[in-house]
Amino acid sequence: MRYVIALDQGTTSSRAVVFDENANLIAQYGLEFKQIYPHPGWVEHDPDDILHTQTESLKKAVEKAGIDVNDIVAIGITNQRETTLLWEKATGKPLMNAIVWQCRRTAPLIEKLVADGYGDMIQSRTGLVPDAYFSGSKLKWMLDRIPDSRARAERGELCFGTVDSFLAWHLTGGRAHVTDATNAARTMLYNIFEGRWDEDLLKMLDIPAGLLPEVVDSAQVIGMLDKSILGREIPISAMAGDQHAALFGQGCFTPGMCKNTYGTGCFQLMNTGAEPVRSRNNLITTIGWRMDGKTTYALEGSVFVGGAVVQWLRDEMKLVAKASETEAIAAALPDNGGVYFVPAFTGLGAPHWDMYSRGTIVGLTRGTGRDHIIRAALEAIAYQSADIINAMANDAGVKAQVMRVDGGASANNFLMQFQADILGTKVLRPKVIETTAMGAAMLAGRATGVWTDADLSRLQAVDREFEPAMDEAARTKLLNDWHRAVERSKGWEERTE
């Protein structure tokens, strides 16, 4: 039996997932790591935490699976996107903490770029809506503030990368400074229509080109795992941002197919094929994956706070002891009691793109209790996702008949049923909801001959389908009230230079 391992480096944890050649999930192991909040709206990770938890998870997953390392034929990397790292080429030592995708510290810089007339250029070349979400402005912030860093970068002493690049560098012993096309597309520095780093965008942000990694296919051997980690070299043969890996793992190989991943944030992607679709509804045009030098494009919308709102209920507010408790609590109520929760803790993503929105709970009355807040939090995940899926339908000119779902929160049956109801669309949950890891494994296996394209189309199995059961009037009323709540959350944070 041959095995493929996916390294799934996420926002709050690092995991390793072992699949056999029949795509059965054999074992997985994960470790959480610390979230760092130096100032309100700022989010950082310790790069050493990222690397340590990922390598340890790899070792523990192999041990847990009880397999012979000689039977591991490929390793794929999938990662939290946009999170930005800067390290020394000679030592691999990071110059500072990673700036996480959620971090809003560069919002004033983005605002200035738009005011200076760069907005259209950014969107026309990268497919991205200018926002602090993306890596480019984070990298500029680092170079502006770390003494001598820009001069060192000019001398070729430093490396920039998103998490995939950082892991690839260290896992190969410093032999591979690469990123794949999906991650490059999230930097606000890469021209997705021409397939190259864009000189004008680099000049706009004063970023030396020598910092940048080589852009490779999503399914391609980029190097060998350092022998010191598992005792033998193993091909690292896939790299893809987490949402792109999930799109692939869900089998969304045909234009018009879409998926929603319910993780820390929620991320909807729709395959649009070989031709990019430019959004008219504030969505992102991005790269789905690149294989054999050929690019498949996608539309994407991002909810910044999805499952993270349940973590907030648990960790900060202490309203539940376990995230899983929310399902029964929400289902026990007849409705939301008129309560709407907009979890804009770090601003609003698509289709609103308000960097200065903040979390808001409206509709409170004397009868509002803990359970209403919990239900409103779950409903908010579905409302935010519905706003994006409806915008996608308008852009693509067709409504998706099925939404494929994955990620931790997709195990919540109340949330999935409410999602189907508020969309008026069937929701399909696969048996393996770890489709981000599944996609990374599928890409890695394809690159090493474990699976053919025909094999990949047969690997998905369905766990449950959720049929919409809400009438149109109720759906319209709920969405209208939700949009009223969203408007009240916008522009709360004062703009600062």
KAKAUR-V5085 format. One line per field, one symbol per residue. phi: phi as a letter, one per 20 degrees, with the letter a starting at -180 (. if undefined). psi: psi as a letter, one per 20 degrees, with the letter a starting at -180 (. if undefined). burial: 1 if it has 24 or more other C-alpha atoms within 12 Angstrom, else 0. Layout:
phi->???
psi->???
burial->???
This chain:
phi->.eccddededfdbdcccddefemefeabbbcfbfedcfbgnecccfgffgfffffffffffffffmdeffeedacddcbgemfdccbfffdmffeaffefgffdfegfffgfgffenegffgffddmeegafgefgffffgfffdegmffffffemeccdaeggfffggffemmecdcbefffgfdemcdefedmbfefffffgdldffffeffedffdafdrdgggfednbfcfecbbaggffffgffemeedgnfcbcdedgddcdccfdnfdfdefdcmedebefacclmdedebecccdfcdffffgfgfeeelececgfffffffffefaemmecddeefcndefeeldfdfcgbccnfcfefcgffffffffgfffffffgffffffffembefecdecbngfffeffffffffffemcfdddffeeefffgfffffffffdnfcefffffdeeceebddefcdfffffffffffgfffgffefmffffce
psi->pqqppponoahirpqpppqrijkpogqqpqpqrpppnhrpiqprqohhgggghghhhgghggghhkrphiioiqpqpqqprhppqprphhijpqhrqpoqhipjhjghgggggghjjighgghhhijqppqihrhghggggghhhopjhhhhghjkiqpqqahgggggghhjkjionrqrhghhijikipoihilqpohhhgghjlophihqrpprrhnpoiaqpphigjiqpppojqppqghghhgghikmippiqrqppnbgapopqppjbipqppqjkkrpprpgrpqkjppprqqqqpohoehhhhhghgggikhqhqhhhhghgghiqhajkjppoollhkrpbqjgmoijqrppprjprhipaghhggghgghhgggghhhghhhghggijppphpppqargiiiohgghghggghhkqpppprhoilighggggggghghjjgqrhhghijipqpgqpoppjprhgggggghghghhgghiiqkgpppq.
burial->01111111111111111111101111111110101000001111111111111111111111001010101111111111111111111001111111111111111111101000011011111111111111111111111000001101100011111111111111110101111111111111111110111100110111111111111111111111110011000111111111111111111110111111111111111111110111101111111111100011111111111111111110000011001111101110000111111111111111111111111111100000011111111111111111111111101100110111111111111111111111111111111111111111111111111110000100110000111100000010011011101111110010000
